[in-house]
């Protein structure tokens, strides 16, 4: 086995010139197998941390940490800014008449904290959710009045009261505008059917029983039942087949076919679930 011709190097030769890979690269790049970039510091004098004032990062190369060295290598100066940093510095808060520097989510630090904590970047003592309800509890407009603060995933407004508990905004508005309900179980029903759109117009709200509010939901088409429910495993067509056309088929067979439990099949047949289904249908034409 032949070794590198450089004195003291015991690595295997890889080229005809007699050098190992390392010394050949230096010879090809610098013209000298022992050459290389000149180090700014002598042996033993290399600083432990970056030499830029205020930076305590570990030394990487030429007296700089890795971040400052790459910035100088790419931009020519340790003080130069990347295009994204320039854009970030010039970006301002999205709130009207606010000229503060952008911080996060389109807002400055103050408005971002208000948005994160209260759900409203313009939150002030005079603009708390409860103060907003007090100002609008006498609203008499015919159009829906949208809740401007935090909402649930189903669209209904939510408000955090003094006790720290979160409540539905439309119920709190109904209490403020129409007084407390006769019974605790009564619900704040919407005449407009737009509770899921955040409506809290006091003239659209009334106290009603659970059954009465349910009838309203059916009337407005917002009641989730049957195939409309996101948790439903069956379509209405399949449920009707189980109840009528497939009534003579064993429940375990239908349960396996439609990937539901045997109890679900019996519940549909007995009217405990999918109770709105009525009338026998011929489902052979639908592909069953």
C-alpha positions in Angstrom: 0.0 0.0 0.0 1.3 3.4 -1.0 1.0 6.3 1.4 0.8 10.1 0.9 4.2 11.6 0.0 3.7 14.5 2.4 6.0 14.1 5.3 4.2 12.9 8.4 1.0 11.9 6.6 0.2 8.2 6.7 -3.0 8.3 4.7 -3.5 6.2 1.6 -2.6 7.6 -1.8 -5.6 8.3 -4.1 -4.1 10.1 -7.0 -1.0 9.8 -9.3 0.7 12.8 -7.8 1.2 10.8 -4.6 -1.2 12.8 -2.4 -4.0 11.7 -0.2 -7.4 13.3 -0.8 -6.9 16.1 1.8 -3.5 17.2 0.5 -4.5 16.8 -3.1 -7.5 19.2 -2.6 -5.2 21.8 -1.0 -2.7 21.4 -3.8 -5.4 21.8 -6.5 -7.0 24.8 -4.7 -4.0 26.7 -3.3 -1.1 25.2 -5.4 0.5 23.8 -2.2 -0.4 20.5 -0.5 0.3 22.3 2.8 -1.6 25.5 1.9 -4.9 26.8 3.0 -6.8 29.9 4.1 -4.8 32.1 6.4 -6.0 32.1 9.9 -6.5 35.5 11.5 -5.3 34.2 14.9 -2.2 32.2 15.8 -2.4 28.9 17.5 -3.8 29.3 21.0 -5.0 32.8 20.5 -8.5 32.0 19.0 -11.2 33.7 21.1 -13.8 31.5 22.9 -16.7 33.7 21.9 -17.7 36.0 19.0 -15.8 39.3 18.9 -18.9 41.3 17.9 -19.9 43.5 20.8 -22.9 42.2 22.7 -22.7 38.7 21.1 -21.7 35.9 23.4 -22.2 33.0 21.0 -19.5 30.4 20.6 -16.6 31.4 18.2 -16.9 29.8 14.8 -14.4 31.3 12.3 -12.3 34.4 11.9 -13.3 35.8 15.3 -17.0 35.5 14.5 -19.8 33.2 15.6 -21.5 31.1 12.9 -24.4 33.5 12.4 -22.2 36.6 12.0 -19.7 34.8 9.8 -22.4 33.7 7.4 -23.9 37.2 7.4 -20.5 38.7 6.5 -19.8 36.0 3.9 -23.2 36.4 2.2 -23.9 40.2 2.6 -20.3 41.6 3.0 -20.8 43.0 6.4 -21.9 41.8 9.9 -24.2 44.7 10.1 -26.0 44.1 6.8 -29.6 43.0 6.8 -31.3 40.2 4.8 -34.2 41.2 2.6 -36.7 39.5 4.9 -35.3 41.5 7.8 -35.6 44.8 5.9 -39.2 43.9 5.1 -39.9 43.0 8.7 -38.5 46.3 10.0 -40.6 48.3 7.5 -43.8 46.4 8.3 -46.3 48.1 10.6 -49.3 47.1 12.7 -52.4 46.3 10.7 -54.6 48.3 13.1 -55.8 51.6 11.6 -53.8 54.6 12.8 -51.3 52.4 14.6 -47.7 53.1 13.3 -46.0 50.7 15.7 -43.5 48.1 14.5 -45.0 44.8 13.5 -44.6 42.0 16.0 -46.8 39.0 15.2 -50.0 38.0 13.3 -50.1 41.4 11.6 -50.2 43.3 14.9 -47.7 45.3 17.0 -46.8 43.9 20.5 -49.6 45.7 22.3 -52.4 44.8 19.9 -51.1 41.3 19.6 -51.3 40.8 23.3 -54.8 42.2 23.4 -55.8 39.8 20.5 -54.1 36.8 22.1 -55.6 37.4 25.6 -59.0 38.8 24.8 -59.7 37.9 21.2 -59.8 41.6 20.2 -56.7 43.7 19.2 -58.6 46.9 20.2 -59.4 45.7 23.7 -59.5 48.5 26.2 -61.4 49.0 29.5 -64.1 50.8 27.6 -64.2 48.1 24.9 -64.5 44.9 27.0 -67.1 42.4 25.9 -69.3 43.2 28.8 -69.1 46.9 28.1 -70.0 46.2 24.5 -73.1 44.3 25.6 -74.1 47.1 27.9 -73.8 49.6 25.0 -75.9 47.4 22.7 -78.5 45.9 24.9 -81.0 48.5 23.7 -80.2 47.9 20.0 -83.4 48.0 17.9 -82.1 47.5 14.4 -83.7 44.8 12.2 -80.4 43.4 10.8 -78.4 40.8 12.7 -75.8 42.3 15.1 -72.6 40.3 14.8 -70.6 39.6 17.9 -67.2 41.3 17.4 -65.2 39.4 20.0 -64.1 35.8 20.5 -66.2 32.9 19.0 -66.5 29.2 19.3 -65.7 26.9 16.4 -69.5 26.6 15.8 -69.7 30.4 15.2 -71.5 31.3 18.5 -70.0 34.2 20.4 -68.3 33.6 23.7 -67.5 35.9 26.6 -65.4 35.5 29.7 -67.2 36.8 32.8 -65.6 38.1 36.0 -65.6 34.7 37.6 -63.3 33.5 34.7 -66.0 31.2 33.3 -66.8 31.4 29.6 -70.4 31.8 28.6 -72.3 32.1 25.3 -72.6 35.7 24.3 -76.1 35.5 23.1 -77.3 34.2 26.5 -75.5 37.0 28.3 -77.1 39.6 25.9 -80.5 38.0 26.4 -80.1 38.4 30.2 -79.0 42.0 29.8 -81.8 42.9 27.5 -84.8 40.8 28.7 -83.9 39.9 32.2 -83.2 36.5 33.8 -85.2 33.5 32.5 -88.0 32.0 34.5 -86.2 28.7 34.6 -82.5 28.0 34.5 -83.0 25.4 31.8 -84.5 27.9 29.3 -82.3 28.8 26.4 -81.7 32.1 24.5 -83.4 31.3 21.2 -82.8 33.2 17.9 -85.8 34.4 15.9 -83.4 35.0 12.9 -81.8 31.5 13.1 -78.3 33.1 12.8 -76.8 32.2 16.2 -74.2 30.2 14.4 -73.2 33.4 12.5 -72.6 35.2 15.8 -75.8 37.2 15.9 -76.5 38.8 19.3 -79.2 41.4 18.3 -81.4 41.7 21.4 -84.5 42.1 19.3 -83.7 38.7 17.7 -83.4 36.9 21.1 -86.0 35.5 23.4 -86.2 33.0 26.2 -87.6 29.6 25.2 -87.6 26.0 26.3 -85.2 23.5 25.0 -88.0 21.9 22.9 -89.0 25.3 21.6 -85.5 26.2 20.6 -85.1 22.8 19.0 -88.2 23.4 16.8 -86.7 26.8 15.8 -83.5 25.0 14.7 -85.4 22.6 12.6 -87.4 25.5 11.1 -84.2 27.4 10.3 -82.4 24.4 9.0 -79.6 24.7 11.6 -80.5 21.6 13.7 -77.8 18.9 13.2 -79.6 15.5 12.8 -79.3 12.5 10.6 -76.8 12.8 7.8 -76.2 16.5 8.6 -74.4 15.7 11.8 -70.6 15.6 11.3 -70.4 12.6 13.6 -72.8 10.5 11.6 -71.4 7.3 10.0 -74.5 6.8 7.8 -76.1 8.8 5.0 -79.9 9.2 5.0 -80.1 6.8 2.1 -78.3 4.1 4.1 -80.4 4.7 7.2 -83.6 4.4 5.2 -82.4 1.1 3.7 -81.6 -0.3 7.2 -85.1 0.7 8.5 -87.3 -0.3 5.5 -85.8 -2.2 2.6 -83.3 -4.1 4.7 -85.7 -4.7 7.6 -85.7 -8.5 7.0 -81.9 -8.7 6.8 -80.1 -9.8 10.0 -78.8 -6.8 12.0 -75.2 -8.2 12.4 -75.0 -8.5 8.6 -76.1 -4.9 8.1 -73.8 -3.7 10.9 -70.8 -5.2 9.2 -71.9 -4.0 5.8 -72.2 -0.3 6.9 -69.4 -0.4 9.5 -71.7 0.4 12.5 -72.7 -1.4 15.7 -75.6 -3.9 15.9 -77.1 -1.6 18.5 -77.1 1.2 15.9 -79.1 -0.9 13.5 -81.7 -1.9 16.1 -82.0 1.8 17.2 -82.7 2.9 13.7 -85.4 0.2 13.3 -87.0 1.0 16.6 -87.0 4.8 15.9 -84.7 5.7 18.8 -82.3 7.3 16.3 -83.0 8.7 12.8 -86.6 9.2 14.1 -87.3 11.7 11.3 -87.4 8.9 8.7 -90.9 7.9 7.6 -92.4 6.1 4.6 -91.0 3.0 2.9 -88.9 3.5 -0.1 -87.6 1.3 -2.9 -83.8 1.6 -2.7 -83.0 -1.0 -5.4 -82.9 1.9 -8.0 -80.3 3.6 -5.8 -77.7 0.9 -6.1 -78.4 -1.2 -3.0 
